[in-house]
Amino acid sequence: MLADEVDPRVLAAEKPSQAVWSSLWPSRPRDQIHFALTASRDGGTLLRFTLLTPDEAPDQSKTGHLRRRLNQLLFADLRFSYGS
């Protein structure tokens, strides 16, 4: 985790299809990360995450940072394991 991040807490979960994490950013404490998992036709699993906030939406630069950071945390190790 980066210096401006904290470990998320699981706020809700419905196995096997949904989970909700608390915010990773103390500066945005009311944000939530919603995960939806669905089976794909090839037998795999599709993961979609959505960052939701009851507060004012962040500006485009901040949104890009949050999106990039979640991608790194969720998918970077998987990509690296395939040599990408």
Phi and psi restraints in degrees (value plus and minus 20) as a CYANA .aco file:
   2 LEU   PHI     -97.0   -57.0
   2 LEU   PSI     148.5   188.5
   3 ALA   PHI     -80.5   -40.5
   3 ALA   PSI     -49.6    -9.6
   4 ASP   PHI    -116.0   -76.0
   4 ASP   PSI      -0.1    39.9
   5 GLU   PHI    -144.4  -104.4
   5 GLU   PSI     136.1   176.1
   6 VAL   PHI    -148.9  -108.9
   6 VAL   PSI     137.8   177.8
   7 ASP   PHI     -83.4   -43.4
   7 ASP   PSI     116.7   156.7
   8 PRO   PHI     -96.5   -56.5
   8 PRO   PSI     139.8   179.8
   9 ARG   PHI    -130.3   -90.3
   9 ARG   PSI     126.9   166.9
  10 VAL   PHI     -98.6   -58.6
  10 VAL   PSI      98.8   138.8
  11 LEU   PHI    -113.4   -73.4
  11 LEU   PSI     -50.4   -10.4
  12 ALA   PHI    -179.7  -139.7
  12 ALA   PSI     133.8   173.8
  13 ALA   PHI    -177.1  -137.1
  13 ALA   PSI     120.9   160.9
  14 GLU   PHI    -153.1  -113.1
  14 GLU   PSI      79.5   119.5
  15 LYS   PHI     -87.0   -47.0
  15 LYS   PSI     118.7   158.7
  16 PRO   PHI    -123.5   -83.5
  16 PRO   PSI      -0.9    39.1
  17 SER   PHI    -131.4   -91.4
  17 SER   PSI     -36.8     3.2
  18 GLN   PHI    -165.5  -125.5
  18 GLN   PSI     130.4   170.4
  19 ALA   PHI    -173.0  -133.0
  19 ALA   PSI     133.5   173.5
  20 VAL   PHI    -152.8  -112.8
  20 VAL   PSI     108.1   148.1
  21 TRP   PHI    -126.0   -86.0
  21 TRP   PSI     132.5   172.5
  22 SER   PHI     -93.1   -53.1
  22 SER   PSI     149.2   189.2
  23 SER   PHI     -83.1   -43.1
  23 SER   PSI     126.0   166.0
  24 LEU   PHI    -108.7   -68.7
  24 LEU   PSI     -29.3    10.7
  25 TRP   PHI    -137.7   -97.7
  25 TRP   PSI      90.9   130.9
  26 PRO   PHI     -75.9   -35.9
  26 PRO   PSI     -47.1    -7.1
  27 SER   PHI     -93.3   -53.3
  27 SER   PSI     -31.4     8.6
  28 ARG   PHI    -153.0  -113.0
  28 ARG   PSI      42.5    82.5
  29 PRO   PHI     -85.6   -45.6
  29 PRO   PSI     -40.6    -0.6
  30 ARG   PHI    -114.9   -74.9
  30 ARG   PSI     -22.3    17.7
  31 ASP   PHI     -86.1   -46.1
  31 ASP   PSI     132.2   172.2
  32 GLN   PHI    -157.0  -117.0
  32 GLN   PSI     127.6   167.6
  33 ILE   PHI    -129.2   -89.2
  33 ILE   PSI      97.4   137.4
  34 HIS   PHI    -122.2   -82.2
  34 HIS   PSI     110.4   150.4
  35 PHE   PHI    -132.3   -92.3
  35 PHE   PSI     116.8   156.8
  36 ALA   PHI    -146.0  -106.0
  36 ALA   PSI     105.3   145.3
  37 LEU   PHI    -133.1   -93.1
  37 LEU   PSI     111.1   151.1
  38 THR   PHI    -155.0  -115.0
  38 THR   PSI     128.6   168.6
  39 ALA   PHI     -92.7   -52.7
  39 ALA   PSI     120.1   160.1
  40 SER   PHI    -119.2   -79.2
  40 SER   PSI     143.9   183.9
  41 ARG   PHI     -83.7   -43.7
  41 ARG   PSI     -46.7    -6.7
  42 ASP   PHI    -107.4   -67.4
  42 ASP   PSI     -12.3    27.7
  43 GLY   PHI      73.4   113.4
  43 GLY   PSI     -21.7    18.3
  44 GLY   PHI    -108.6   -68.6
  44 GLY   PSI    -185.0  -145.0
  45 THR   PHI    -151.0  -111.0
  45 THR   PSI     114.3   154.3
  46 LEU   PHI    -117.8   -77.8
  46 LEU   PSI     115.7   155.7
  47 LEU   PHI    -138.9   -98.9
  47 LEU   PSI     107.3   147.3
  48 ARG   PHI    -143.2  -103.2
  48 ARG   PSI     112.1   152.1
  49 PHE   PHI    -137.9   -97.9
  49 PHE   PSI     126.3   166.3
  50 THR   PHI    -153.1  -113.1
  50 THR   PSI     108.5   148.5
  51 LEU   PHI    -113.9   -73.9
  51 LEU   PSI      96.6   136.6
  52 LEU   PHI    -136.4   -96.4
  52 LEU   PSI     128.6   168.6
  53 THR   PHI    -164.4  -124.4
  53 THR   PSI     120.6   160.6
  54 PRO   PHI    -102.4   -62.4
  54 PRO   PSI     -29.3    10.7
  55 ASP   PHI    -109.5   -69.5
  55 ASP   PSI    -198.0  -158.0
  56 GLU   PHI     -82.1   -42.1
  56 GLU   PSI     118.0   158.0
  57 ALA   PHI     -82.2   -42.2
  57 ALA   PSI     122.0   162.0
  58 PRO   PHI     -88.3   -48.3
  58 PRO   PSI     139.4   179.4
  59 ASP   PHI     -87.2   -47.2
  59 ASP   PSI     151.7   191.7
  60 GLN   PHI     -80.3   -40.3
  60 GLN   PSI     -58.7   -18.7
  61 SER   PHI     -85.0   -45.0
  61 SER   PSI     -66.3   -26.3
  62 LYS   PHI     -85.7   -45.7
  62 LYS   PSI     -61.0   -21.0
  63 THR   PHI     -78.7   -38.7
  63 THR   PSI     -63.9   -23.9
  64 GLY   PHI     -81.0   -41.0
  64 GLY   PSI     -61.5   -21.5
  65 HIS   PHI     -83.9   -43.9
  65 HIS   PSI     -66.8   -26.8
  66 LEU   PHI     -83.2   -43.2
  66 LEU   PSI     -63.1   -23.1
  67 ARG   PHI     -84.1   -44.1
  67 ARG   PSI     -65.7   -25.7
  68 ARG   PHI     -82.6   -42.6
  68 ARG   PSI     -61.4   -21.4
  69 ARG   PHI     -86.3   -46.3
  69 ARG   PSI     -62.2   -22.2
  70 LEU   PHI     -83.4   -43.4
  70 LEU   PSI     -61.1   -21.1
  71 ASN   PHI     -79.3   -39.3
  71 ASN   PSI     -62.9   -22.9
  72 GLN   PHI     -82.7   -42.7
  72 GLN   PSI     -67.7   -27.7
  73 LEU   PHI     -86.0   -46.0
  73 LEU   PSI     -58.6   -18.6
  74 LEU   PHI    -106.0   -66.0
  74 LEU   PSI     -54.2   -14.2
  75 PHE   PHI    -143.1  -103.1
  75 PHE   PSI     -33.3     6.7
  76 ALA   PHI     -81.0   -41.0
  76 ALA   PSI     -66.3   -26.3
  77 ASP   PHI     -82.0   -42.0
  77 ASP   PSI     -57.2   -17.2
  78 LEU   PHI     -84.3   -44.3
  78 LEU   PSI     -66.8   -26.8
  79 ARG   PHI     -80.3   -40.3
  79 ARG   PSI     -64.7   -24.7
  80 PHE   PHI     -84.3   -44.3
  80 PHE   PSI     -51.4   -11.4
  81 SER   PHI     -87.9   -47.9
  81 SER   PSI     -40.1    -0.1
  82 TYR   PHI    -118.5   -78.5
  82 TYR   PSI     -13.5    26.5
  83 GLY   PHI      62.6   102.6
  83 GLY   PSI      -5.0    35.0
